[in-house]
Amino acid sequence: MKPVFVTSNENKLREASEILGVDLDRADVDVPEIQSLDFEEVAAAKALAARRALGDPAYQVIVDDSGLSVGAWGGFPGPLTRWLMKSVGNTGLLKMLATEEDRSAQAVCVVAVAAPSGSVRVFRGVVEGEISREPRGEGGFGFDPIFVPEGQTRTYAEMGDEKSMDSHRTRAFRAARKGF
């Protein structure tokens, strides 16, 4: 049976299938997310919860968790990025970071694969970069308009499809590809 990627995002599904070289099925199930500052812990718990929600199937269940770790804030918001962005968005994050000299950041993605046995493997992808002074670009989602990868002058949102050539998600799925 084909692995199933638990996501509501069709673009993530397409990207993951291409990177893995596997035609993934998609499941859109509501999975509770634990509150933790550890990406691997969040992704592993999500993978197990997704397996349970799908009735402990005889195929691999894949989830991902991603976020932005800001240097000036000791890695915060990390896995809590979704909640911070939901609350204040990119504009609010930029306002909070306005007085900080250190604008370094990491875009992090952890892919978790739950096997039929219940074991979970996690794979991490990280892109170093910095936070821009203002949102730029129309593409992407989440923090894409404010994250500039190291060695670039454009934000993820300004990069369009070029982003997926070497994004944090791409790196995590490439690491996971070895398990398929």
PyMOL commands that set and color helices and strands:
alter all, ss='L'
color gray80, all
select helices_A, chain A and resi 10-20+39-53+71-73+81-97+144-146+156-165+168-177
alter helices_A, ss='H'
color red, helices_A
select strands_A, chain A and resi 4-6+25-27+61-70+77-78+104-114+120-131+147-149
alter strands_A, ss='S'
color yellow, strands_A
deselect
rebuild
show_as cartoon
